[in-house]
C-alpha cells in the first residue's frame, strides 16, 4: 500500500467510525440515541485504534494535518511529504463523512434539529467564545502531539515507514485520545485534527440533507488553526527538552 493510500484509508476509517458514533448518539431513532458522552469519546478512541492499525505499517498513521506538520517541525518527518499526506487526510475525511451519511441517511431524515445533524460532521463549542474555544483546541492538540512525540521517539529505529504513530502506537494513542475527550473535550468537542473537522464540514455543506441548516463557517477556522498551533507548540517544547 502506498503512503497516500494508507493515509486516505486510515483517515476514512477514522471519520467513518468517529462520525458514526456521533450519529448513533445524536440522531433520532438510532439504537444508541442519547447514550451520552462516554459512548462518543470511547467510539472516537476506538476509531483511532482501527485507523492506526490499518495505516501504521505503511505511512506511520498520521491521519491528522496537525500531526504531520508537528512531526515536520520536530524534524521527525520530511517537509517534502507534508502536502501529500495532508491531501490524503482531507480526501479520506471527506469520504468517511459521506459514508456516515449513507449509513445513517434515514435517521438524518427524521431528525429535526439542525445542530445535531451538523454535530455528526464537525465540532462546535458548548459556549461560544472565540478566545476560549481557540485555546481549548490548542491545549487538546498539544497534549495529543506531546504524547505522540514520545511514542515516535521510541519507534525512531524503524526506518521502514515514515515517522508517525505506527502500528505499535495504536494502543497508547487510543488512550490518549480517549483521555483528551473525557477530560478536555467538553468545551469544543475536541476536533484536535483539521482534516477531521473541515473535510466533513465541507461534505455537510454539499450534501442534500433535509433541513440541515448552516455549516457554521464562522467557527470553522478554530478547529483548523488551533490544532496546528497546538501541534507546533508541542514540537517546539519537545525539541527544547531534547537539547
Short mmCIF file of the C-alpha atoms (twelve columns), coordinates in Angstrom:
data_MODEL
# 
_entry.id   MODEL 
# 
loop_
_atom_site.group_PDB 
_atom_site.id 
_atom_site.type_symbol 
_atom_site.label_atom_id 
_atom_site.label_alt_id 
_atom_site.label_comp_id 
_atom_site.label_asym_id 
_atom_site.label_seq_id 
_atom_site.Cartn_x 
_atom_site.Cartn_y 
_atom_site.Cartn_z 
_atom_site.pdbx_PDB_model_num 
ATOM 1   C CA . UNK A 1   0.000   0.000  0.000  1 
ATOM 2   C CA . UNK A 2   1.334   3.473  -0.827 1 
ATOM 3   C CA . UNK A 3   1.688   6.170  1.821  1 
ATOM 4   C CA . UNK A 4   -1.055  8.217  0.166  1 
ATOM 5   C CA . UNK A 5   -3.448  5.256  0.134  1 
ATOM 6   C CA . UNK A 6   -2.665  4.446  3.760  1 
ATOM 7   C CA . UNK A 7   -3.352  7.985  4.940  1 
ATOM 8   C CA . UNK A 8   -6.511  8.128  2.833  1 
ATOM 9   C CA . UNK A 9   -7.900  4.812  4.098  1 
ATOM 10  C CA . UNK A 10  -6.829  5.383  7.675  1 
ATOM 11  C CA . UNK A 11  -8.451  8.811  7.837  1 
ATOM 12  C CA . UNK A 12  -11.547 7.495  6.085  1 
ATOM 13  C CA . UNK A 13  -11.929 4.792  8.748  1 
ATOM 14  C CA . UNK A 14  -11.278 7.331  11.495 1 
ATOM 15  C CA . UNK A 15  -14.127 9.558  10.330 1 
ATOM 16  C CA . UNK A 16  -16.447 6.691  9.396  1 
ATOM 17  C CA . UNK A 17  -16.247 5.232  12.906 1 
ATOM 18  C CA . UNK A 18  -15.826 8.532  14.766 1 
ATOM 19  C CA . UNK A 19  -18.578 10.359 12.938 1 
ATOM 20  C CA . UNK A 20  -20.582 7.165  13.080 1 
ATOM 21  C CA . UNK A 21  -20.616 7.060  16.866 1 
ATOM 22  C CA . UNK A 22  -21.767 10.684 16.987 1 
ATOM 23  C CA . UNK A 23  -24.570 9.873  14.540 1 
ATOM 24  C CA . UNK A 24  -25.571 6.874  16.634 1 
ATOM 25  C CA . UNK A 25  -25.835 9.039  19.754 1 
ATOM 26  C CA . UNK A 26  -27.394 12.276 18.465 1 
ATOM 27  C CA . UNK A 27  -29.650 11.313 15.571 1 
ATOM 28  C CA . UNK A 28  -33.280 10.414 16.184 1 
ATOM 29  C CA . UNK A 29  -34.389 6.788  16.218 1 
ATOM 30  C CA . UNK A 30  -31.000 5.063  16.384 1 
ATOM 31  C CA . UNK A 31  -30.254 2.182  18.740 1 
ATOM 32  C CA . UNK A 32  -27.736 4.369  20.552 1 
ATOM 33  C CA . UNK A 33  -29.760 7.581  20.755 1 
ATOM 34  C CA . UNK A 34  -28.943 9.686  23.836 1 
ATOM 35  C CA . UNK A 35  -26.366 7.172  25.088 1 
ATOM 36  C CA . UNK A 36  -24.085 10.024 26.089 1 
ATOM 37  C CA . UNK A 37  -20.603 11.496 26.075 1 
ATOM 38  C CA . UNK A 38  -18.832 8.384  27.344 1 
ATOM 39  C CA . UNK A 39  -20.060 6.477  24.285 1 
ATOM 40  C CA . UNK A 40  -18.889 9.240  21.938 1 
ATOM 41  C CA . UNK A 41  -15.427 9.522  23.483 1 
ATOM 42  C CA . UNK A 42  -14.992 5.758  23.574 1 
ATOM 43  C CA . UNK A 43  -16.139 5.409  19.975 1 
ATOM 44  C CA . UNK A 44  -13.704 8.067  18.794 1 
ATOM 45  C CA . UNK A 45  -10.830 6.472  20.708 1 
ATOM 46  C CA . UNK A 46  -11.554 3.069  19.186 1 
ATOM 47  C CA . UNK A 47  -11.859 4.697  15.762 1 
ATOM 48  C CA . UNK A 48  -8.307  5.958  16.219 1 
ATOM 49  C CA . UNK A 49  -7.192  2.435  17.142 1 
ATOM 50  C CA . UNK A 50  -8.666  0.906  13.984 1 
ATOM 51  C CA . UNK A 51  -7.284  3.663  11.753 1 
ATOM 52  C CA . UNK A 52  -3.773  3.494  13.202 1 
ATOM 53  C CA . UNK A 53  -3.627  -0.311 12.949 1 
ATOM 54  C CA . UNK A 54  -4.567  -0.140 9.257  1 
ATOM 55  C CA . UNK A 55  -2.371  2.789  8.209  1 
ATOM 56  C CA . UNK A 56  0.522   2.468  10.640 1 
ATOM 57  C CA . UNK A 57  2.683   -0.086 8.810  1 
ATOM 58  C CA . UNK A 58  2.544   1.890  5.555  1 
ATOM 59  C CA . UNK A 59  2.520   5.606  6.376  1 
ATOM 60  C CA . UNK A 60  3.134   5.895  10.098 1 
ATOM 61  C CA . UNK A 61  -0.580  6.702  10.530 1 
ATOM 62  C CA . UNK A 62  -0.512  10.479 10.884 1 
ATOM 63  C CA . UNK A 63  -4.220  10.788 9.927  1 
ATOM 64  C CA . UNK A 64  -4.134  14.421 11.009 1 
ATOM 65  C CA . UNK A 65  -2.515  17.501 9.401  1 
ATOM 66  C CA . UNK A 66  -1.559  18.766 12.863 1 
ATOM 67  C CA . UNK A 67  0.425   15.554 13.427 1 
ATOM 68  C CA . UNK A 68  2.101   15.768 10.022 1 
ATOM 69  C CA . UNK A 69  3.079   19.427 10.439 1 
ATOM 70  C CA . UNK A 70  4.235   18.966 14.039 1 
ATOM 71  C CA . UNK A 71  6.408   15.978 13.124 1 
ATOM 72  C CA . UNK A 72  7.977   18.036 10.342 1 
ATOM 73  C CA . UNK A 73  8.627   20.933 12.753 1 
ATOM 74  C CA . UNK A 74  10.100  18.412 15.202 1 
ATOM 75  C CA . UNK A 75  12.456  17.164 12.469 1 
ATOM 76  C CA . UNK A 76  10.938  13.678 12.509 1 
ATOM 77  C CA . UNK A 77  9.274   13.900 9.100  1 
ATOM 78  C CA . UNK A 78  10.247  15.307 5.718  1 
ATOM 79  C CA . UNK A 79  8.613   18.598 4.739  1 
ATOM 80  C CA . UNK A 80  8.545   17.386 1.128  1 
ATOM 81  C CA . UNK A 81  5.898   14.787 2.051  1 
ATOM 82  C CA . UNK A 82  3.649   17.150 4.018  1 
ATOM 83  C CA . UNK A 83  1.371   18.173 1.091  1 
ATOM 84  C CA . UNK A 84  0.906   14.534 0.006  1 
ATOM 85  C CA . UNK A 85  -0.094  13.419 3.490  1 
ATOM 86  C CA . UNK A 86  -2.425  16.356 4.147  1 
ATOM 87  C CA . UNK A 87  -4.134  15.908 0.786  1 
ATOM 88  C CA . UNK A 88  -4.761  12.227 1.536  1 
ATOM 89  C CA . UNK A 89  -6.062  13.066 5.004  1 
ATOM 90  C CA . UNK A 90  -8.597  15.603 3.748  1 
ATOM 91  C CA . UNK A 91  -9.841  13.318 0.975  1 
ATOM 92  C CA . UNK A 92  -10.121 10.437 3.419  1 
ATOM 93  C CA . UNK A 93  -12.019 12.563 5.935  1 
ATOM 94  C CA . UNK A 94  -14.487 13.710 3.294  1 
ATOM 95  C CA . UNK A 95  -15.046 10.155 2.080  1 
ATOM 96  C CA . UNK A 96  -15.581 8.912  5.629  1 
ATOM 97  C CA . UNK A 97  -18.146 11.653 6.257  1 
ATOM 98  C CA . UNK A 98  -20.003 10.710 3.081  1 
ATOM 99  C CA . UNK A 99  -20.160 7.082  4.229  1 
ATOM 100 C CA . UNK A 100 -21.554 8.113  7.617  1 
ATOM 101 C CA . UNK A 101 -24.333 9.997  5.860  1 
ATOM 102 C CA . UNK A 102 -25.115 6.964  3.685  1 
ATOM 103 C CA . UNK A 103 -25.173 4.704  6.749  1 
ATOM 104 C CA . UNK A 104 -27.495 6.976  8.753  1 
ATOM 105 C CA . UNK A 105 -29.451 8.626  5.947  1 
ATOM 106 C CA . UNK A 106 -32.868 7.550  7.241  1 
ATOM 107 C CA . UNK A 107 -32.041 8.924  10.680 1 
ATOM 108 C CA . UNK A 108 -30.861 12.226 9.239  1 
ATOM 109 C CA . UNK A 109 -34.217 12.491 7.502  1 
ATOM 110 C CA . UNK A 110 -36.255 12.094 10.712 1 
ATOM 111 C CA . UNK A 111 -34.007 14.259 12.904 1 
ATOM 112 C CA . UNK A 112 -35.386 17.779 13.128 1 
ATOM 113 C CA . UNK A 113 -32.557 19.518 14.995 1 
ATOM 114 C CA . UNK A 114 -30.095 21.028 12.508 1 
ATOM 115 C CA . UNK A 115 -27.393 21.326 15.173 1 
ATOM 116 C CA . UNK A 116 -27.456 17.583 15.818 1 
ATOM 117 C CA . UNK A 117 -27.048 16.926 12.104 1 
ATOM 118 C CA . UNK A 118 -24.035 19.239 11.904 1 
ATOM 119 C CA . UNK A 119 -22.514 17.636 15.018 1 
ATOM 120 C CA . UNK A 120 -22.169 14.370 13.101 1 
ATOM 121 C CA . UNK A 121 -19.833 16.117 10.662 1 
ATOM 122 C CA . UNK A 122 -17.972 18.744 12.665 1 
ATOM 123 C CA . UNK A 123 -17.358 20.178 16.095 1 
ATOM 124 C CA . UNK A 124 -18.874 23.203 17.785 1 
ATOM 125 C CA . UNK A 125 -18.426 24.989 21.115 1 
ATOM 126 C CA . UNK A 126 -20.577 24.386 24.169 1 
ATOM 127 C CA . UNK A 127 -20.182 28.110 24.937 1 
ATOM 128 C CA . UNK A 128 -19.289 30.366 22.016 1 
ATOM 129 C CA . UNK A 129 -16.189 32.338 22.976 1 
ATOM 130 C CA . UNK A 130 -13.611 32.722 20.238 1 
ATOM 131 C CA . UNK A 131 -10.579 33.082 22.505 1 
ATOM 132 C CA . UNK A 132 -11.578 30.281 24.882 1 
ATOM 133 C CA . UNK A 133 -12.538 27.952 22.039 1 
ATOM 134 C CA . UNK A 134 -9.244  28.600 20.259 1 
ATOM 135 C CA . UNK A 135 -7.247  27.955 23.433 1 
ATOM 136 C CA . UNK A 136 -9.206  24.741 24.048 1 
ATOM 137 C CA . UNK A 137 -8.189  23.359 20.660 1 
ATOM 138 C CA . UNK A 138 -4.573  24.396 21.216 1 
ATOM 139 C CA . UNK A 139 -4.400  22.675 24.601 1 
ATOM 140 C CA . UNK A 140 -6.111  19.482 23.460 1 
ATOM 141 C CA . UNK A 141 -3.863  19.091 20.430 1 
ATOM 142 C CA . UNK A 142 -0.773  19.998 22.440 1 
ATOM 143 C CA . UNK A 143 -1.485  17.054 24.750 1 
ATOM 144 C CA . UNK A 144 -2.023  14.737 21.777 1 
ATOM 145 C CA . UNK A 145 1.154   15.737 19.961 1 
ATOM 146 C CA . UNK A 146 3.353   15.915 23.030 1 
ATOM 147 C CA . UNK A 147 2.416   12.296 23.756 1 
ATOM 148 C CA . UNK A 148 2.860   11.332 20.095 1 
ATOM 149 C CA . UNK A 149 6.414   12.682 20.115 1 
ATOM 150 C CA . UNK A 150 7.320   10.285 22.891 1 
ATOM 151 C CA . UNK A 151 5.692   7.372  21.049 1 
ATOM 152 C CA . UNK A 152 7.557   8.197  17.846 1 
ATOM 153 C CA . UNK A 153 10.804  8.708  19.739 1 
ATOM 154 C CA . UNK A 154 10.579  5.092  20.904 1 
ATOM 155 C CA . UNK A 155 9.971   3.917  17.320 1 
ATOM 156 C CA . UNK A 156 12.633  6.038  15.604 1 
ATOM 157 C CA . UNK A 157 14.744  2.955  14.807 1 
ATOM 158 C CA . UNK A 158 12.034  1.618  12.488 1 
ATOM 159 C CA . UNK A 159 13.089  3.068  9.150  1 
ATOM 160 C CA . UNK A 160 10.650  1.041  7.039  1 
ATOM 161 C CA . UNK A 161 7.857   3.573  7.432  1 
ATOM 162 C CA . UNK A 162 7.722   7.359  7.805  1 
ATOM 163 C CA . UNK A 163 7.877   8.518  11.390 1 
ATOM 164 C CA . UNK A 164 4.377   8.605  12.835 1 
ATOM 165 C CA . UNK A 165 2.275   6.655  15.267 1 
ATOM 166 C CA . UNK A 166 2.956   3.323  13.604 1 
ATOM 167 C CA . UNK A 167 1.057   0.165  14.499 1 
ATOM 168 C CA . UNK A 168 2.884   -0.064 17.838 1 
ATOM 169 C CA . UNK A 169 1.390   3.291  18.821 1 
ATOM 170 C CA . UNK A 170 -2.215  2.220  18.238 1 
ATOM 171 C CA . UNK A 171 -2.995  1.264  21.827 1 
ATOM 172 C CA . UNK A 172 -1.284  4.172  23.629 1 
ATOM 173 C CA . UNK A 173 -2.656  6.829  21.272 1 
ATOM 174 C CA . UNK A 174 -6.127  5.316  21.697 1 
ATOM 175 C CA . UNK A 175 -5.916  6.019  25.423 1 
ATOM 176 C CA . UNK A 176 -4.501  9.499  24.853 1 
ATOM 177 C CA . UNK A 177 -7.399  10.444 22.562 1 
ATOM 178 C CA . UNK A 178 -9.881  8.892  24.992 1 
ATOM 179 C CA . UNK A 179 -8.364  10.869 27.860 1 
ATOM 180 C CA . UNK A 180 -8.460  14.119 25.895 1 
ATOM 181 C CA . UNK A 181 -12.115 13.563 25.042 1 
ATOM 182 C CA . UNK A 182 -13.123 12.765 28.609 1 
ATOM 183 C CA . UNK A 183 -11.062 15.494 30.275 1 
ATOM 184 C CA . UNK A 184 -10.809 18.343 27.756 1 
ATOM 185 C CA . UNK A 185 -13.467 17.656 25.131 1 
ATOM 186 C CA . UNK A 186 -16.433 19.253 26.840 1 
ATOM 187 C CA . UNK A 187 -15.663 22.770 25.652 1 
ATOM 188 C CA . UNK A 188 -15.420 22.406 21.868 1 
ATOM 189 C CA . UNK A 189 -15.897 18.708 21.127 1 
ATOM 190 C CA . UNK A 190 -12.106 18.278 20.747 1 
ATOM 191 C CA . UNK A 191 -11.533 18.402 16.999 1 
ATOM 192 C CA . UNK A 192 -7.727  18.231 17.541 1 
ATOM 193 C CA . UNK A 193 -7.479  17.479 13.810 1 
ATOM 194 C CA . UNK A 194 -8.060  19.985 10.980 1 
ATOM 195 C CA . UNK A 195 -8.985  17.294 8.435  1 
ATOM 196 C CA . UNK A 196 -11.415 15.656 10.842 1 
ATOM 197 C CA . UNK A 197 -13.366 18.902 11.141 1 
ATOM 198 C CA . UNK A 198 -13.002 20.824 7.891  1 
ATOM 199 C CA . UNK A 199 -13.306 17.870 5.498  1 
ATOM 200 C CA . UNK A 200 -16.652 16.644 6.883  1 
ATOM 201 C CA . UNK A 201 -17.891 20.236 7.263  1 
ATOM 202 C CA . UNK A 202 -17.397 20.692 3.506  1 
ATOM 203 C CA . UNK A 203 -19.318 17.463 2.907  1 
ATOM 204 C CA . UNK A 204 -22.128 18.708 5.166  1 
ATOM 205 C CA . UNK A 205 -22.355 21.863 3.062  1 
ATOM 206 C CA . UNK A 206 -22.520 19.840 -0.168 1 
ATOM 207 C CA . UNK A 207 -24.900 17.010 0.735  1 
ATOM 208 C CA . UNK A 208 -28.670 17.232 0.159  1 
ATOM 209 C CA . UNK A 209 -29.507 16.749 3.840  1 
ATOM 210 C CA . UNK A 210 -33.104 17.587 4.716  1 
ATOM 211 C CA . UNK A 211 -33.359 20.827 6.739  1 
ATOM 212 C CA . UNK A 212 -29.661 20.704 7.559  1 
ATOM 213 C CA . UNK A 213 -29.227 24.377 8.418  1 
ATOM 214 C CA . UNK A 214 -25.910 26.221 8.472  1 
ATOM 215 C CA . UNK A 215 -22.455 24.619 8.310  1 
ATOM 216 C CA . UNK A 216 -21.272 27.254 10.838 1 
ATOM 217 C CA . UNK A 217 -18.422 28.563 8.701  1 
ATOM 218 C CA . UNK A 218 -17.730 31.463 11.071 1 
ATOM 219 C CA . UNK A 219 -16.417 28.920 13.590 1 
ATOM 220 C CA . UNK A 220 -14.658 26.630 11.098 1 
ATOM 221 C CA . UNK A 221 -11.214 28.272 11.338 1 
ATOM 222 C CA . UNK A 222 -10.824 27.448 15.056 1 
ATOM 223 C CA . UNK A 223 -10.639 23.627 14.720 1 
ATOM 224 C CA . UNK A 224 -8.203  24.119 11.834 1 
ATOM 225 C CA . UNK A 225 -5.753  26.723 13.142 1 
ATOM 226 C CA . UNK A 226 -5.995  25.777 16.833 1 
ATOM 227 C CA . UNK A 227 -4.769  22.187 16.354 1 
ATOM 228 C CA . UNK A 228 -1.932  23.308 14.084 1 
ATOM 229 C CA . UNK A 229 -0.754  25.828 16.684 1 
ATOM 230 C CA . UNK A 230 -1.057  23.250 19.469 1 
ATOM 231 C CA . UNK A 231 0.927   20.722 17.477 1 
ATOM 232 C CA . UNK A 232 3.703   23.184 16.664 1 
ATOM 233 C CA . UNK A 233 3.985   24.214 20.321 1 
ATOM 234 C CA . UNK A 234 4.297   20.548 21.318 1 
ATOM 235 C CA . UNK A 235 7.013   20.046 18.698 1 
ATOM 236 C CA . UNK A 236 8.975   23.078 19.859 1 
ATOM 237 C CA . UNK A 237 8.779   22.043 23.508 1 
ATOM 238 C CA . UNK A 238 9.828   18.504 22.677 1 
ATOM 239 C CA . UNK A 239 12.839  19.759 20.722 1 
ATOM 240 C CA . UNK A 240 13.798  22.113 23.552 1 
ATOM 241 C CA . UNK A 241 13.574  19.335 26.160 1 
ATOM 242 C CA . UNK A 242 15.743  17.096 23.973 1 
ATOM 243 C CA . UNK A 243 18.520  19.697 23.650 1 
# 
